[in-house]
Amino acid sequence: MSDSPDFSAELAAQSRGLWRVAGVDEAGRGPLCGPVVAAAVILTPGQIPEGLNDSKKLTSRRREALFSQIVAMAEVGIGQASADEIDAINILRASHLAMERAIAALPRPPDHVLIDGNLIPRGLTLSAAALVKGDARSLSIAAASIIAKVTRDRIMVDLAQQHPGYGWGKNAGYPTKDHLAALKNLGVTPHHRRSFKPVHNILYQV
C-alpha cells in the first residue's frame, strides 16, 4: 500500500460505468459525547485538492485549509447521528445512519459509494463497496474524512461554549484525563453518550 491515497478505486468503478463515485467516512465513534458525523464527497478529476490524506495524518490547520478547498471544488454531503440515537441503536449503527444521511445530503445521488471500513450500511440501496483503511487508500474517502472531522470538531467547540469545564474544544469529547475528571466533578450533560461505559458508570455509580 502506498503512503498516500489515490484514485484507483474510483477509476475502477468508473470503468464499469459508475461515474459519480462518492467516498464516505465518519468521525467521532470514540468520544464520550456529541454526535457522530459522516461526510460523502464526490471529487471531480482535474479539480482534486493537493495533499488529501487520512484526516488523522494532517494537522488541524491543514485540515481546515483542505476543508475549504474540498467544499469549493467537490460535491459534499454531511450527516450526523445524535448522542440519543447512538444510545438507542449503538455506535456502529449510528455511524452507518450518519453515513446514509450524508449520502442523501449530496446535491445529486451517486452511482457508487466507497465506504471506509469493512461493512456497508444496511440501509444503503446504492451500489457500494467497503474499503478497509479507505481513508489512506481512496482520495474520495480521504476528502470525506477531512470534512467529517472538521465538521465534528467545530460542533464540539460550539458545545464547549455551552458546557465549559469539560475541555471539548481541545479533546473533542474523547475520554482524556481532564474530560473524565470533569465528568466526575460536573456530572453528565445531555450531550454525553449514556451507553458508553465511563458515562454509564457515573450515572449508575458502578
C-alpha positions as CSV (number, residue, x, y, z in Angstrom):
1,M,0.0,0.0,0.0
2,S,1.3,3.5,-0.9
3,D,1.8,6.2,1.7
4,S,-0.9,8.4,0.2
5,P,-4.4,7.7,-1.2
6,D,-5.0,7.6,-4.9
7,F,-7.9,7.5,-7.3
8,S,-7.7,3.8,-8.4
9,A,-10.9,2.6,-6.5
10,E,-12.8,5.5,-8.1
11,L,-11.4,4.7,-11.6
12,A,-12.2,1.0,-11.2
13,A,-15.9,1.9,-10.6
14,Q,-15.9,4.4,-13.5
15,S,-14.6,1.7,-15.8
16,R,-17.8,-0.2,-15.0
17,G,-19.9,2.8,-16.0
18,L,-20.4,4.1,-12.4
19,W,-19.3,7.6,-13.0
20,R,-20.4,9.5,-9.9
21,V,-18.4,7.9,-7.1
22,A,-18.7,9.2,-3.5
23,G,-16.2,8.5,-0.8
24,V,-17.8,8.2,2.7
25,D,-16.3,8.3,6.1
26,E,-17.2,9.3,9.7
27,A,-15.7,11.0,12.7
28,G,-16.5,10.6,16.3
29,R,-17.0,6.9,17.1
30,G,-14.7,7.0,20.1
31,P,-15.7,10.1,22.1
32,L,-18.0,10.1,25.2
33,C,-20.2,12.8,23.9
34,G,-21.5,14.7,20.9
35,P,-22.8,13.3,17.6
36,V,-21.1,11.0,15.2
37,V,-20.6,12.9,11.9
38,A,-20.3,11.5,8.4
39,A,-19.4,13.0,5.1
40,A,-19.9,11.9,1.5
41,V,-17.7,13.5,-1.2
42,I,-17.7,13.2,-5.0
43,L,-14.4,14.6,-6.4
44,T,-14.1,15.9,-10.0
45,P,-11.0,14.6,-11.8
46,G,-8.7,17.6,-12.6
47,Q,-10.1,19.5,-9.6
48,I,-8.8,17.5,-6.7
49,P,-7.2,19.5,-3.9
50,E,-3.5,18.7,-3.4
51,G,-2.4,16.9,-0.3
52,L,-5.6,14.9,0.5
53,N,-4.9,12.3,3.1
54,D,-6.4,10.5,6.1
55,S,-7.5,13.3,8.4
56,K,-5.7,11.7,11.3
57,K,-2.4,12.3,9.4
58,L,-3.0,16.0,8.9
59,T,-2.5,19.0,11.2
60,S,-5.6,20.9,12.3
61,R,-4.5,23.9,10.2
62,R,-4.0,21.7,7.1
63,R,-7.5,20.0,7.6
64,E,-9.1,23.4,7.8
65,A,-7.4,24.6,4.6
66,L,-8.4,21.4,2.7
67,F,-11.9,21.6,4.1
68,S,-12.4,24.9,2.3
69,Q,-10.9,23.6,-0.9
70,I,-13.0,20.4,-0.9
71,V,-16.2,22.4,-0.3
72,A,-15.3,24.7,-3.2
73,M,-14.2,22.0,-5.7
74,A,-16.3,18.9,-4.9
75,E,-19.9,17.8,-4.2
76,V,-20.3,17.4,-0.4
77,G,-23.0,15.9,1.8
78,I,-22.9,15.9,5.6
79,G,-24.9,13.8,8.0
80,Q,-24.9,13.1,11.7
81,A,-26.5,10.9,14.4
82,S,-27.1,12.3,17.9
83,A,-25.9,11.0,21.2
84,D,-29.5,9.9,21.9
85,E,-29.5,7.9,18.6
86,I,-26.1,6.4,19.5
87,D,-27.5,5.2,22.8
88,A,-30.7,3.9,21.2
89,I,-29.1,1.8,18.3
90,N,-25.4,1.5,19.2
91,I,-22.4,3.4,17.8
92,L,-21.8,1.3,14.7
93,R,-25.4,1.5,13.6
94,A,-25.5,5.3,14.4
95,S,-22.3,5.7,12.3
96,H,-23.9,4.0,9.4
97,L,-27.1,6.1,9.9
98,A,-24.9,9.2,9.7
99,M,-23.3,7.8,6.5
100,E,-26.7,7.2,4.9
101,R,-27.8,10.8,5.8
102,A,-24.5,12.2,4.3
103,I,-25.1,10.3,1.1
104,A,-28.7,11.6,1.0
105,A,-27.5,15.1,1.5
106,L,-25.4,15.1,-1.7
107,P,-26.7,17.5,-4.4
108,R,-27.4,14.5,-6.7
109,P,-27.3,10.8,-5.9
110,P,-24.0,9.0,-6.6
111,D,-23.8,5.9,-8.9
112,H,-21.5,4.2,-6.4
113,V,-20.2,4.7,-2.9
114,L,-16.9,3.8,-1.3
115,I,-17.4,3.2,2.4
116,D,-14.5,3.4,4.8
117,G,-14.3,0.2,6.9
118,N,-15.4,-3.4,6.4
119,L,-19.2,-3.0,6.5
120,I,-21.7,-1.4,4.2
121,P,-24.6,0.3,6.0
122,R,-27.6,-1.9,5.9
123,G,-30.0,0.9,4.8
124,L,-27.9,1.6,1.7
125,T,-29.6,0.6,-1.6
126,L,-26.9,2.1,-3.9
127,S,-24.0,0.2,-5.5
128,A,-21.4,0.2,-2.8
129,A,-18.0,-1.2,-1.7
130,A,-16.4,-1.3,1.7
131,L,-12.7,-0.3,1.8
132,V,-10.7,-1.2,4.9
133,K,-8.4,1.8,5.8
134,G,-10.1,3.5,2.9
135,D,-9.1,7.0,4.2
136,A,-5.5,6.1,3.5
137,R,-6.3,4.4,0.1
138,S,-9.0,6.4,-1.6
139,L,-8.8,10.2,-2.3
140,S,-12.6,10.5,-2.1
141,I,-12.7,8.8,1.3
142,A,-9.8,10.9,2.5
143,A,-11.7,14.0,1.5
144,A,-14.8,12.7,3.3
145,S,-12.6,12.0,6.4
146,I,-11.5,15.7,6.4
147,I,-15.0,17.1,6.0
148,A,-16.3,14.8,8.8
149,K,-13.5,15.5,11.2
150,V,-13.5,19.3,10.7
151,T,-17.3,19.5,11.0
152,R,-17.4,17.5,14.2
153,D,-14.6,19.4,15.7
154,R,-16.5,22.7,15.1
155,I,-19.6,21.2,16.6
156,M,-17.6,20.3,19.8
157,V,-16.1,23.8,20.0
158,D,-19.7,25.2,20.0
159,L,-20.8,22.7,22.6
160,A,-17.8,23.5,24.7
161,Q,-19.0,27.1,25.0
162,Q,-22.4,25.9,26.2
163,H,-20.8,23.5,28.7
164,P,-17.5,24.9,29.9
165,G,-15.2,22.8,32.0
166,Y,-15.1,19.6,30.0
167,G,-12.4,20.8,27.6
168,W,-14.4,19.7,24.5
169,G,-12.7,22.5,22.4
170,K,-9.4,20.6,22.8
171,N,-10.4,17.0,23.5
172,A,-13.4,16.9,21.1
173,G,-15.2,14.7,23.6
174,Y,-12.6,11.9,23.8
175,P,-12.1,10.3,27.2
176,T,-9.0,12.3,28.2
177,K,-7.9,12.6,31.8
178,D,-9.3,16.1,32.1
179,H,-12.6,15.1,30.5
180,L,-13.1,12.1,32.8
181,A,-12.2,14.3,35.8
182,A,-14.8,16.9,34.7
183,L,-17.4,14.2,34.2
184,K,-17.0,13.1,37.8
185,N,-16.9,16.7,39.2
186,L,-19.5,18.4,37.0
187,G,-21.7,15.5,36.1
188,V,-23.2,14.2,32.9
189,T,-24.6,16.6,30.2
190,P,-27.4,16.0,27.7
191,H,-24.7,15.5,25.1
192,H,-23.0,12.6,26.8
193,R,-23.5,9.1,25.4
194,R,-25.1,7.2,28.3
195,S,-24.4,3.8,26.8
196,F,-20.6,4.4,26.9
197,K,-19.0,2.8,29.9
198,P,-17.4,5.8,31.7
199,V,-20.7,7.8,31.5
200,H,-22.8,4.8,32.4
201,N,-20.7,4.1,35.4
202,I,-21.0,7.7,36.7
203,L,-24.8,7.8,36.2
204,Y,-25.3,4.5,38.0
205,Q,-22.4,4.7,40.4
206,V,-21.0,1.4,39.4
